[in-house]
Amino acid sequence: MTTSTRRATPGGTTPAASSGDGARAGSRPSRRLDWLWAAALTFVVAVVGSGTPLLWRDELASWNAAVRSTGDLIGMLGHVDAVSGLYYLLLHAWISVFGDSEAMLRMPSAIAMAGAAAFAVLTARTAFDRRTAVFTGLLFALLPSVTRYGQEARSYAFVVLAVTAATWLLLRALDRSSPARWAPYAVAVAAAGLFHIVSLLFLLPHALIVLLRWWSDLRGRTLVAFAVTTALALVPVVPLVLLGQRQVGRQISWIKTPHLRSIADVWNALFGSPLIALAVIGLAMLPLAWPRGRRRALELLLVGAVPILADWVVSQGSTSYFMDRYLLFTMPAWVVLAAAGLAALRPRPLGVAGLAAVILLGLPDQRQIRTEQVKNGVQGEEAAQIIAKGYRPGDGFVPVRGNDSVYMVDFQVEYALPDRVKLRDVFAERSGVANDDLFPVECKQAEQCLGTTQRIWVVTWSGTANPYHKLPKDQAAALEKHYKVVQTTKTHGFQVTLVERVR
């Protein structure tokens, strides 16, 4: 038996690290399974406390869409939120098996973020070494933003999973090109686009990586393989892009054109804390100074930085796509680079101390994430409890909507109501389901929609003595004319008023 000795480089890697040493150096089972413990740790951290924060409005939109029948959901996607369609369909299937509690609604995101952790570790192992992979797993799992979006019933964790998987699969395919390695890359690219169109910006740094590799070794087959694979992967995404463009005016018209300052604001959301953002970005710069392994560091820097800059440039046009959570998929690349920077510190205990310091910086934000107030928006649970306590069959329901429909007061209350409570949405001429939309069509003649309803629960904003505050004028006038106030109860953010018809 012969023994080969490989000297570590000043960056903490071995000479083979720049050519995919992960498989050879990680022959021990414990090393091959680094991705597994990282995924498990990320899952546990994300799941703990996930049932405590109440759903905020974006999550309520996910719930409202996912609880519809498959046919009704597909009908809605033809008019609104098509870009979230794959996630809604996945959540619909999940709910049919596991229910729609806060914890269960968020569990798919925790699973997806755990998968992203696994691929981040594999990327670190492939690009650098095992020490970097271990640091990556710990740092990723304990970032506040990972927990934040691992506890969010939205598609962002799935986007992070797809893009992180695609990055690792690209590095593998470039190390040894074959159809068996390009095929899963195509799947990951398609999944990223189907979960969120903006994430396709990661193809820009991927293309740059391929070009840089081609420039260094002039292997034209790799360039062709990447182009063909990407083109095939985008085929199922093209219809979604076309449909999304027709809906874009309604979906994201509220996003403002970014300024230069907007780029600086992104980092806090990517890492969940301004201090952690500063630490991670600083550490991520260290691998660029390595005498060896610098190429992989540059490639990951492209994956982390280019989509942010590209999104900013594109958003200077008629439509802005520059939103911090839309760029969350760049976060794993920064984590791997920061982990590589920590792994390079000498003496070695200095790297461990640095990792511990970064993790400790995030503890206050980890605690905040697990409070009921972390999700912005008023709480509908108390309002629902008041209605449920005084409910009688046949009661009506009037939530504040109109210009304030974006706050989804109706969804907040409906989600928290027990199944036995069936309220008639008095001023809804057609329900959101019947309208193939998230929101109902409200009556043009409010008074005519009252019907014979004897009692109505009115839910609007607190902070005023007016029980009809912020209701459309015709709705408030119809209620004042035909109903009298029986009781008014204020909650955190809402006031719940029971009115009865004047005889």
Secondary structure, 3 states (H helix, E strand, C coil): CCCCCCCCCCCCCCHHHHHCCHHHHCCCHHHHCHHHHHHHHHHHHHHCCCCCCCCCHHHHHHHHHHCCCHHHHHHHHCCCCHHHHHHHHHHHHHHHHHCCCHHHHHHHHHHHHHHHHHHHHHHHHHHCCHHHHHHHHHHHHCCHHHHHHHCCCCCHHHHHHHHHHHHHHHHHHHHCCCHHHHHHHHHHHHHHHHHCHHHHHHHHHHHHHHHHHHHHHCCHHHHHHHHHHHHHHHCCCHHHHHHHHHHHHHHCCCCCCCCHHHHHHHHHHHHCCHHHHHHHHHHHCHHHHCCCCHHHHHHHHHHHHHHHHHHHHHCCCCCCCCCHHHHHHHHHHHHHHHHHHHHHCCCHHHHHHHHHHHHHHCHHHHHHHCCCCCCCCCCCHHHHHHHHHHCCCCCEEEECCHHHHHHCHHHHHHHHCCCCCCCEECCEEECCCCCCCCCCEECCCHHHHCCCCCEEEEEEECCCCCCCCCCCHHHHHHHHHHEEEEEEEECCCEEEEEEEECC
